[in-house]
């Protein structure tokens, strides 16, 4: 079967997307009251139950983190030379644990933002600040401990997680294959985030048909999108016209 010309394929996708967008826009306009009420209900639920949500969500994250950490630590004690299967299991487990800890920290910041928003109406709740500080301290501690486990697995690795230059030091201690994985994953993230930004802007445009969401969502998304694009372009230009090892 003959492949479609890329230009024709692009315009076909564009027309289909516009048609779907029109249908969604019309549906949202007709269901304006329902959408508005659902969003208000969701916001009120998040504000009223914010502390409970923080305690449950962050508590579950902490439990999972502790289980994964101590499980990896026990496996590391049992690790023997040339045991490639157990080595690979520990490596995969630590590879999942570190980003999960970061996600838990991000949850803490976002939910604390809800606490601050709620304080503008009903006064500041000190318990929300305590939960936020406890989660931040916990995730930072677990990050340091997990990095230490990684260094036991890979003795050549360097860097202190509490040092602002940790990422640079860690990357310098990686071999060429590991650096290639980091660069490839970074570019994949850049590609996917372009789709995410585009999708979020489209979602905001559709929602704004029914609800006045103001200009700040667009300004924030635009700022992040432009910042990411400029950082990538400037860094890529430095890589192209200078030694790779000197690019920071």
N, C-alpha and C positions, 0 to 999 in steps of 0.2 A: 504493500500500500504506500502510495506516494505521500511524503510528509508535506504539511501545509507550509507555505511561505511564512517566515517569522513575522513579517509585517501584517499579513492577513490574520495570522493567529492572534497577534496582539490586539487588533481592532475587534476581532470576534469576542475575545475575553473582555475587552473594554465595553462593548455593547451589552454583553450578558451581565456584567457587573452593574452597569447603569440601570438595566431593567430590574435586577434584584434590588438595587438601592431604592428605585422608585416604588416597588412593591412594599418594601420595609417602611419607607417614609410614609406611604399612604396608610399602612396598618397602624403605625405609631400615632399618626394624626387622629385616626378614628378612636384609638384606645388611649387618648391623652389622659383622661381622668383616672383610668385604671393604673397606668404607668406612674403617674404622679403620686397616687395614693400608695402604691407598692414601694416606691422609693422613700417616701416619708416614713412608712411603717418600718422599713429596713433601717433607716437612719436612727429612728427613735429606739428600735430594739438594740442597735449597737451602742447607743449612748447610755441607755438605762442599764444594760447588762454588761457594760464594758469591763468592769472589774472581774466579774465572773468569767467572761470570755478569756480575759488575760490569764487568770489563774488556771483555768482548764487547759487552754491551748498551750501556754508556755510550760505548764507542768507536764503535759504529755510529751512535749518536745524535749524537756530536760530528762524525762524518764528514758526516752528512746536514745538520747545522746549517751547517757550513763551506761545503758545496756550495751550499746555498740562499742563504747570505749573500753569497758572492762572485758568484754568478749575478745576484742582485738589484743588487749594486754595479756590475757591468759593464753591466747594462741601464740603470741610472740614468745612467751616463756617456754612453750613446748616446741618451738621451731628449732629444727636441727639442720645441720649443713646438708645442702643438696636436696632439701625437701621443697621442691619447686611448687608443689600443689598447695601446701599450707602457706608458703610465701606469697603466692598469687592471691589466696583468699584474704590474707591480712592486708595486702596492698589494695585490693578492691574495697575492702571494708573501710580502710582509712580514707580512700579516695571518695567514698560516699559520705563519711562522717564529717569531714571538714566543710563541704558546702552546706550540709544539713545544719551545722552549728551556725553558719552565717545566716541561713534562712531563719533560724530561731531568733537571732539578734535583730533581723529586719522586722520580723513579726512584733518584737518588743517595741521597736521605735514607732511602728505604725499604730499600734494599739495605744501607746502613750500619747500619740498625737490626738487620738479620739478622747483620751482623758483630759488633755489640755483644752480641747474644743468644748467638752462638757463643763469644764470649770468656768467658762465664760458665762454660763447660764445659772449654774447652781452652786458655785464656789469650788475651790480646788480641793480634791480629795488626796490626802497625803498617802493613802494606801496605794493609789495608782503609781505615785513616784517611787514608793518602796519596791513594788513589783518590778518596775522598770529598771531600777538600779540593781536589784538582785539578779534579774535576767542578764543585764549587761555584764555584771561581774562574773556570773556563771559562764556565759558564753566565751568571754575573754580567757578565763581560766582553762576551760576545756579546749580552746584553740591552742593555747600554749602546751598543754599536756599532750594533745594529739600530734602536734609538730614534733615534740620530743620522741613520741613513739615512732614517727616517720624517720627521725634521725637514727633511731636504733636499727630500723629496717634498712635505711640507706645512710651509712656512716659518713659518706662524702658530702651530704647536704649541709649547708651553712645558713645562718640567719636566725635572728631572734624575732618572734612574732610581734613583740612589743616595740620593736625598732621601726622607725618610719621608713627605713631603707630595706626592710625585710624582703619585699618582693624582688628587688634588684639582686640582693645577696643570694636569695634562693635560686633565682634564675641563672646566676653565674655558676652556681654549683651543679647545675643540670648538664647532662651530656647532650650531644647534638640531637639524638633521637627524642629526648625529653623536650628539648627546646622546640623541635618541629611540632610535637603534639600540642605544646602551649600555643604556638603561633597559629596552627591550624584551628584549634578550638576558639581562639580569640577572633579569627576572621569569621568563623561560623556564627559566633555570638553577634558580631557586627551585622552580618547578613540578616539573622533572625530578628534582631532588634529593629531593623528598618521596617520589617513587616509588622512588628508589634506596634511601633509608633503610628504607622499608617492605619492599622486596625483600630487603635484607640482614638485617633482623630476622627475616623469614620463613625465610630460608636458615639462619640460626643456630638458630631453633626446630626446624627439620627435622633439622639435624645433631645437635642436642643430644639427640634421641631415641636416637641410637646412641652418641654420644660426650659425655662430660662436658666442656664447653668453659668452664665456670665462669661467673661473673657479669660479668666485666670487659668482654666484647664488648657486652653489653646496656647496661652503664653508659656505655661510650664512645659507642655509637650514640645512646643517649638524650640524652646531654649535647650532642652535635653537632646532633641534630635539634631539640632545644628551643632551643639557642642560635640556630640559623638562623631558627626561627620567631619568636623574640622580637626579633631584630635587624630582621627584615622588618617585623613589626607595629609596632614603635616608630618605625622610619624612615618607614613609610607614614603613621603618625599625624602625624608632624612635617611631612611633605609636605602633608597634608590641611589642617592648621591653621596653616601658615606659608608664607612665600615659598619657592618651589622653589630659588632661587639661594642661600638661606641654609642649606639643609640640607646637613650635612657627613657 
